[in-house]
Amino acid sequence: MKIVLATSNKGKVREIIELLHDHEVYPYTDLMEGFEIIEDGETFKENALIKARAVYHALGDVDAIVIADDSGISVDALGGEPGIYSARYGGENATDKENMNKLINALKQQGLDSSKAHYTAAIAIVTRPFQRIEFGEDFNRSD
């Protein structure tokens, strides 16, 4: 069974392939032409599910497990911004640096040079019903 990643982000693809090295893992763009997925959910979880479902349905009748994620940073002093808009906070196709600069400027406008913040990541898995999925490793972190 193929494990298909609902991303074309090379860094994410590399990390997941390393993690699941005993399995067939592909970015969806290796199996089909890339397409726009409208992430119109209100939460990281909803957007991860939207991506996973879109790729799963686009694959058609392929025996696959589709994995998608959505993540971002929420800054307390900015009322939780950028949140689900983290990747495009600085505008469509903004670079990480442009997003960071906008975030720093938003803090400066509040008269701040720092704030508490948190990072959220949601992962969604879509596959045929009633399939048993076994993979992964035990992770223990002391930091």
C-alpha positions in Angstrom: 0.0 0.0 0.0 1.3 3.4 -0.9 1.5 6.2 1.6 0.8 9.5 -0.2 1.7 12.8 1.3 -0.7 15.7 0.5 2.2 18.1 0.2 4.9 19.0 -2.2 7.0 20.7 0.5 10.4 19.0 0.0 11.4 19.4 3.6 8.2 17.7 4.9 8.5 15.0 2.2 12.1 14.2 3.2 11.3 14.0 6.9 8.3 11.7 6.5 10.2 9.4 4.1 13.0 9.1 6.6 10.5 8.4 9.4 8.6 5.8 7.4 11.6 4.4 5.6 10.2 0.8 5.5 7.2 1.9 3.4 6.4 3.3 -0.1 6.0 7.0 0.5 5.3 9.5 -2.3 4.4 13.2 -2.5 1.1 13.3 -4.3 2.7 15.3 -7.1 4.7 12.1 -8.0 1.4 10.4 -8.8 -0.6 13.1 -10.4 -0.3 16.7 -11.5 -0.4 19.2 -8.6 -3.7 21.1 -8.0 -4.9 23.9 -5.9 -6.5 22.9 -2.6 -8.6 25.6 -1.0 -7.9 25.5 2.7 -11.1 27.2 3.9 -11.3 25.5 7.3 -11.4 27.5 10.5 -8.9 25.3 12.4 -5.6 23.5 11.6 -7.5 20.2 12.0 -10.1 21.2 9.4 -7.5 22.3 6.9 -5.4 19.1 7.3 -8.6 17.1 6.7 -9.5 19.2 3.6 -6.0 18.5 2.1 -6.0 14.8 2.9 -9.6 14.3 1.5 -8.9 16.3 -1.6 -5.8 14.2 -2.5 -7.5 10.9 -1.5 -10.4 11.6 -3.8 -8.2 12.9 -6.7 -6.2 9.6 -6.6 -9.3 7.7 -7.5 -9.3 3.9 -6.9 -5.7 3.7 -5.7 -5.0 1.6 -2.6 -3.4 4.4 -0.5 -3.1 6.1 2.8 -3.1 9.8 2.4 -1.4 12.0 5.1 -1.7 15.7 5.3 -0.8 18.3 7.9 -1.5 21.9 8.7 0.5 24.0 11.2 1.4 27.4 12.2 2.2 29.8 15.0 -0.2 31.8 17.1 1.1 34.8 19.0 -0.8 35.7 22.2 -0.2 39.5 21.9 -1.7 39.5 18.4 -4.9 37.7 19.5 -3.7 34.4 18.1 -2.5 35.7 14.7 -1.4 34.5 12.3 -2.8 31.1 13.3 -4.1 29.2 10.3 -2.9 32.0 8.1 0.8 31.5 9.1 2.0 30.4 5.7 0.4 33.3 3.9 0.6 35.9 6.6 2.8 38.2 4.6 0.6 37.7 1.5 0.0 34.9 -1.1 3.3 33.2 -1.9 5.1 35.0 0.9 8.5 33.6 1.9 9.2 32.5 5.5 11.2 35.7 5.9 8.4 37.9 4.6 6.0 36.2 7.1 8.4 36.7 9.9 9.0 40.4 9.1 5.2 41.0 9.1 4.9 39.3 12.4 7.8 41.4 13.9 6.2 44.6 12.5 2.8 43.7 14.0 4.5 43.2 17.4 6.3 46.5 17.1 3.0 48.3 16.2 1.8 47.1 19.6 4.9 48.5 21.2 6.3 45.0 21.9 9.5 43.3 20.9 8.4 39.9 22.1 5.3 37.8 23.1 4.4 34.4 24.2 3.4 32.2 21.3 2.6 28.6 20.5 3.0 26.3 17.6 0.2 24.0 16.5 0.4 21.1 14.1 -2.5 18.9 13.0 -2.1 15.7 11.0 -4.9 14.0 9.1 -4.9 10.5 7.7 -7.5 9.4 5.1 -7.8 5.8 3.8 -10.4 3.2 3.1 -12.6 2.4 6.0 -11.6 -0.4 8.4 -8.0 -0.7 7.4 -5.5 -1.4 10.1 -2.6 0.9 9.9 0.7 0.1 11.7 3.8 2.2 11.4 5.9 4.6 13.3 8.3 4.6 16.1 8.1 5.4 19.7 9.3 8.9 20.4 10.6 9.9 23.8 11.8 13.5 24.2 13.3 14.9 27.3 13.4 18.5 26.2 
